[in-house]
Amino acid sequence: MSTREFTDTEAKREQVPLIIGLVGPTGSGKTGSALEIAHGLQDVMGGEIGMIDSEARRSLAYADAPMFSEPNRKFKFRFLDFKPPFGPTDYQAACEHFISKGVKHIILDSTSHMWEGTGGILQMHQAEVERLTRAWSCSADKANFPAWNAAKTEQTAFINFMKQQPVNFIFCFRGKEKLKMVNGKPVEAGWQAIGGEELLYEMSLACLLLPGCDGQPIWNKAEEKGVKALAAHFRPIFKDNPRLSAAVGQRLAEWAKGAPKKESNPNAAILDTIKKALASVCKELPKEEQKAKMAELSTKYFKVGTWAEVEKLSAADLENGLLTLKAAEGIL
């Protein structure tokens, strides 16, 4: 039997990082949409935006350009020119660079290079197939399955790293149409991300962007096979099918922040004194009569009928009411 000990607490909503995936073919608006969302997250959570660009510096077209949703505001972000190799470890190193600089919102454009780019997972797998066929003097077919081990292990390490970071990630995936054979003929079966299902599975939110959609996600079951379905807690945000914008980013950030913190009442000290004074007047009464008496005293000395209304009074009104209460009831 294990000797480990655990502590549990009541479950409460707390701030959680967002992991967002944008899936679509070239020209579907992934980069601009990612920047819009990131600026909305920044509005609520603060922190800088970092762009890891493996697309030959194409994101620089947005630097200081007007935002789509707020034309009087410009895109502002830090830029990292990410060159091959594109293995999972290299992506992790790029993310670690931004995290070390205090960046809170990281965009990876494009994540698909981790899968099919130079030095990416597919090339890592092929190199391992060739190594094992030589080492084992076997066919490529026999080496194919075990050859995935090294690349997949590296990908899993990146996923585990990403999930432990206190930052928001926005992954841009290239998308391709998926086909299946029906009666010997290819039939369209929706879209899928180029990037491996293991990484896509970790997305808090995955949006499908089709050509010409102008940054407006597609929530059509026939189209989004292979793309993670919209989670129930995000459905109110996308109820009217809005374009991905800073406003959408703000709403996502508000959700991610968890339960709103109760603001402390600046009059907490005097309210505590008043509560004790009222209790001293009522302490000799039976418990069932104390509540009514408290309401009566609140009306008499503070001109309101409930304790909730007393809490909303100004400091001056509370001071005056307390002085009158103490004098009239003989409280020292």
Order of alpha helices (4+ residues) and beta strands (2+ residues): beta-alpha-beta-beta-alpha-beta-alpha-alpha-alpha-alpha-beta-beta-alpha-beta-alpha-alpha-alpha-alpha-alpha
